[in-house]
């Protein structure tokens, strides 16, 4: 029954024409649902994915798109009013997309502590001065938006006859990730909600059932419906259709994309594509005999495919041209080597870095703690303690030479060496597909030894202490395994050998991180 309904809507939505028009988009993602709700993990990432697809291959210019995250209901209303004004000034055929990922309950979108009734959003779309209005909602109970007096469900009609008509489409389409009494689900394995993940995969190319390099609204809905139902078994996307006219509305065009991955016709199976931070960006469910293309942004990707009791894995770099992903180019690995986040526990990496250490206090720099050059390593484990949490153990060696400056005396040459180490806990925050910023805390130790060549009357000295601090880093991912890292640490120690002092110091370093065991 559900499958036949999905096929019916695919046929009905095929009545939308591919014409040149100006497109506008409002994309909203909010993890917060206010009192009585648990924060969503992936709502904002889902919104960023859809925004990126619409502005890259969906025909929406960036100046005509708005991305709102952690916004209030009034922010959404203001953005809608602004887009309505811009639509009213447009002289071309127009299309308006509104996408929402977040909480919905009791007939309201829940944006933090604010509320926006689903009926208000539906009426705003109905009244918007665009030729075609498309609403995509990914939230629990979002199917309630399709319940509306005076708006009919998709009619049954002869697709070939409709396509022969000359009129362009006019009207409203609403698609919701679940029915009015169902929950929409997120997945740690794919790092997204099921519906948006499959919608994005379809828009990137896997829904292109005709193979013409274009993904229509009919293809995208049928694909997202089938994959969501097949994976969750208890979540059924629903739609409301009130369009007149004929032809297909093309949501994305694959050909303008600079590059992408091509899955040849000879292979078959489900392929998962991960970005440099090990987050799923798309899936390809490909039968033998059909070729598929994913229009991905330039960058490094890891493709995996389960084959019986093992995995096929391969690294690929997307730039200006299409890159073929054939099974023969993939490496067979055990299932325990699954690199996808949440699929097999912690992921390990080793960082080698070099830098410098400087104390803020001038007296300390001229005494026991002169500026030092440091080199070290850090072993890190990601996702061992929770989603996007990382812990690491580090060790460093350093030293150099300086002059000890004491009041009334000539500078005294000194040589010093330092051994340091620490344990850190931090969280990674993605800045797109290729960059990550990290923030966390660290507890460390310092052992410092110094001697005074040419001054035998001065004994060698050493000092040991514990030092807490903060750590931050910026990482740029060149491939799935290799990243460039710029790191900074701010530390504090209490010095009480010859006097009591609170001293702060900073460490800066740059290095290369290598992920292994994938």
Buried (B, 14 or more C-beta within 10 A) or exposed (E): EEEEBBEBBBBBBBBBBEBEBBBBBBBBBBBBBBEEBEEBBBBBBBBBBBBBBBBBBBBBEEEBBBBBBBBBBEBBBBBBEEBBEBBEEBEEBBBBBBBBBBBBBEBBBBBBEBBBBBBBBBEBBBEBBBBBBBBBBBBBBBBBBBBBEEBEBBEEEEBEEBBEEEEBBBBBBBBBBBBBEBEBBBBBEBBBBBBBBBBBBBBBBBBBBEEBBBBBBBBBBBBBBBBBBEBBEEBBBBBBBBBEBBBBBBBBBBEEBBBBBBBBBEBBBEBBBBBBBBBBBBBBBBEEEEBBBBBBBBBBBBBBBBEEEBBBBBBBEBEEEBBEBEBEEBEEBEEEBBBBBBBBEEBBBBBBBEBBBBBEBEEBBBBBBBEBEBEBBBEBBBBEEEBBBBBBEBEBBBBBEBEBBEEEEEEBEBBBBBBBBBEBBBEBEBEBBBBBEBEBEBEBBBEBBBBBEEEEEBEEBEBEBEBEBBBBBBBBBBBBBBBEBBBBBBBEBEBEEEEEBEBBBBBBBEBEBEBEEB
